């Protein structure tokens, strides 16, 4: 519960709209004590998964994502911005059995991952997704370069790249342009608070702004540690 109040206070400091705060509180309690359910899913999905730094943060969201996405059988084409070692790509490919995924990552790291050896991380990604190669396309490049050359539309887009406000907002805007009607946009790390000297540089400020700017085209949104947006 302590982390909940810390996150809530952080979102209030960001001047998040009241309706976003209510949505966050509601989903916190819906997902409170679901760690065992997420762990169960994790054990099933990642039996042979290799990791350099044992960063399994994504796994804490498995029940949340599974419960909110499991009825969306129309998902065929998926885009992922930020792939790291492949946890999220494997999850989406297993949840949506008839889907293909385009993974975009520089595998070069950034200021938010100091000291990590991305040559090993990329090798782990290649090994972890080896059995999904027929359904996965690896794009080793920046998200800006990907969108510049992309002419494809997607049913689901997962944004988990550079967590700086400017890049989150840019990735969101570019993603929205290539997201199909009735598509799903997911943001990771809504409560991420890396930039403590200026908290408006964190993802939540960009995500709040994006939702407000596109509210007329949004059917519904679900806010927790991740944010799921269902397009009209």
C-alpha positions, 0 to 999 in steps of 0.5 A, spaced: 500 500 500 505 504 501 507 504 493 500 506 492 500 512 496 507 514 493 504 513 486 498 517 487 501 523 490 506 523 484 500 523 479 497 528 483 503 533 483 503 532 476 496 535 476 493 529 473 486 530 471 481 527 477 478 522 472 485 519 471 486 519 478 480 515 479 481 510 474 488 509 477 485 508 484 480 503 481 485 499 477 490 499 483 484 495 487 482 491 481 489 489 481 491 489 488 494 482 490 494 479 483 502 478 483 500 470 484 496 470 478 502 474 474 507 469 476 503 463 474 502 466 467 510 468 467 512 461 469 508 458 463 511 463 458 518 464 460 520 457 462 527 458 457 527 465 458 535 468 458 536 475 462 542 478 463 540 483 468 534 479 471 529 485 469 522 482 469 518 488 471 514 487 465 511 480 468 508 484 474 503 487 469 501 480 466 494 479 469 492 486 468 494 486 460 491 479 460 484 480 463 484 487 459 486 484 452 484 477 452 477 478 448 480 482 443 481 476 437 482 481 432 489 483 433 493 481 427 499 486 426 502 488 432 508 494 433 512 494 439 517 500 441 522 498 445 523 490 446 529 489 450 530 482 451 523 480 448 518 479 454 513 483 452 514 480 444 513 473 447 507 475 451 503 478 445 505 473 440 502 468 445 496 472 447 494 473 440 495 466 436 494 469 429 498 475 430 505 478 427 509 483 431 514 488 429 519 489 434 523 496 434 529 497 438 536 500 438 539 495 443 544 501 444 541 503 451 540 510 454 541 515 460 535 511 463 540 504 463 547 506 465 552 501 465 548 495 462 551 491 456 546 491 450 550 487 446 548 481 451 541 484 451 541 483 444 543 476 444 538 474 449 533 477 445 535 473 439 535 467 443 529 468 447 525 470 440 528 464 436 522 460 436 517 466 434 522 468 428 516 466 423 512 471 426 517 477 428 520 482 424 526 485 428 527 492 426 534 495 429 533 502 429 530 508 433 523 509 433 523 516 429 527 512 423 522 506 423 516 511 423 519 515 417 519 509 413 513 505 415 507 504 411 504 499 415 498 500 419 497 496 426 492 493 430 496 494 437 502 498 439 506 497 445 510 504 447 516 502 451 522 506 448 525 512 451 521 514 457 523 522 456 517 526 455 518 529 448 520 522 446 514 518 449 509 524 446 512 523 439 512 516 439 505 516 441 503 521 436 506 517 431 503 511 433 496 514 433 497 515 425 498 508 424 493 505 429 487 502 426 480 503 427 478 499 434 486 498 435 489 498 442 495 503 444 499 501 450 503 505 454 508 502 459 511 505 466 506 510 467 508 511 474 515 511 472 519 517 476 526 517 473 526 525 472 525 527 479 528 534 478 523 535 473 517 530 474 514 533 467 519 530 463 517 523 465 512 519 461 505 520 465 505 527 463 506 526 456 501 520 456 496 525 460 497 530 455 496 525 449 489 522 452 487 529 453 488 531 446 485 525 443 479 524 447 474 524 442 477 519 438 478 514 444 473 509 446 475 508 453 482 507 457 484 503 463 490 506 467 494 503 472 502 502 472 500 501 464 495 505 460 491 501 455 487 506 450 482 503 446 481 507 439 474 508 437 
